[in-house]
């Protein structure tokens, strides 16, 4: 019998620039402690002067309150710096979480 690690906790973050927009793409099989890695990536972008950030959530299949808190915290940090953040590629589950929390 082949064993599969279905609880992969790794967060892979790719950041690319298109003109003056930073696009954050990640693959995330959500676990709470990976939030810190995402938070650090958002903070680093702002600290480096990247004031237009797109979060591509195509690779995310689940989010809970900790992940939501990380995104809201990132949005707060971005708005404090008069920057802009957009989120795209959410699946129906994540969109529902956003709508329930009045974020969509």
N, C-alpha and C positions, 0 to 999 in steps of 0.2 A: 504494500500500500504506500503510495506516495504522500508525503506530508506537505501541506501548503501553509505558509504563514499568512493567514487572512487578517491578522491584526497588525499589519505593518504600521509602525508608528512614525515612519520617516516623513518629513516635510521637505519636499524639493522645491526650491524657489529659483526661478529664472527671471532676471530683470533685463529688459531691453529698452532702448530709447528710440522713439520715432519722433523726429523734430524735437520739440520741447516737452514731449510727454513721456513719462516713465511708465512702462507696462510691466506689472508684476504678475507673473504666471506661476501657479504652483499646483503640484499634485499632492493631495493631502488626504490620507486615510486618517481621519481626525482622532487625535488623542490630546488631552488637555495640555500636556507639557510642550507640545509643538507650538502653542500660541506664542510663547516667548520668542521663538525664532522669527515668526511672522511680524510680531511687534517690533523687534529689533530692525528688521528689514525696512519697515515703513518709517521708523524714526531715522534710520540712516539716510534714506532718500531725502527726507525733509532737511536734515542737517547738512546734506550736500547741496541743497538749493534746488531740488527737484520739486516744483510746486504744482505740477499737473500729473496726477497718478491715476492709472487705471488698474483695478484689481480684476484679473481674469480668473473666474472661479470655475471654468470648464472642467478642471481636474479634481474638483471637490465633490464628494458624493454625500457628505453628511456634515452638519454643523450643529453645535449645541450652544448653551448660554456662554460658555467660556470663549468659544470661537467668535460668537456674535459680539461679546464684550471687547475682544481684540480688535475687530473691525470698527466698532464704535469708538474705541480709544484712538485708533489710527485716524478716523475721521475728525475727532476732536483736535488731535495734534495738527492735522492738516489745516483745519479751519482757523486755528490759533495763528497760523502762519500765512493766512489769507491765500491758501492754496486750494486746489480742487481735487476731488477724488470721485471716481466713477467705478461702479461694480458691474461687470458683465458676465454672461455665460452661466448664470445660476440655473440649477436644475429645479424641477417643480417643488421638491421638498424644501430646498433652501429658500426659494422665493416665498413659499408659504410661511416659513419662519420669519422672514423679513416683514411680510405683510401683517402677521399677527403682532409683531413688535413695532408696527407703524414706521418701518424703515423703508418701505417700498412705495 
